Amino acid sequence: GAIGSILGTFVSFYITGGLLGVGGWRIAACLCASYIGGSLNFASTAQALGMVGGDAAAQGQALLAAGMAADNVAMALYL
């Protein structure tokens, strides 16, 4: 479960990471955390990576909102 999510995140980011911009690794980490432990892990990882407040807040919040929307759509389609 968790190891597959982590490996899948690395492979996916390697393939599509350039499309996510400079802070793309942050949203990839948040999505990975979400797949392992749910929305609370998503939010906690975002906070730990400085996407809420801090230096990268403006770009981070926009990326965070897009990531949360993508996560919700993916889970709705999955379920």
Residue pairs with C-beta under 8 A, 6 or more apart in sequence:
1 36
2 36
5 32
5 35
5 36
6 32
6 36
8 32
9 28
9 29
9 31
9 32
9 35
12 28
13 20
13 24
13 25
13 28
17 24
17 25
17 28
18 24
20 27
20 28
20 63
21 59
21 63
22 59
23 51
23 56
23 59
23 60
23 63
24 63
26 46
26 49
26 50
26 51
26 56
26 60
26 63
27 63
27 64
27 66
27 67
29 45
29 49
30 42
30 45
30 46
30 49
30 51
30 64
30 67
31 42
31 67
31 70
31 71
33 41
33 42
33 44
33 45
34 41
34 42
34 45
34 71
39 71
42 67
42 68
42 71
46 52
46 60
46 64
47 53
49 60
50 56
50 57
50 60
51 57
51 60
51 61
51 63
51 64
52 60
52 61
52 64
54 60
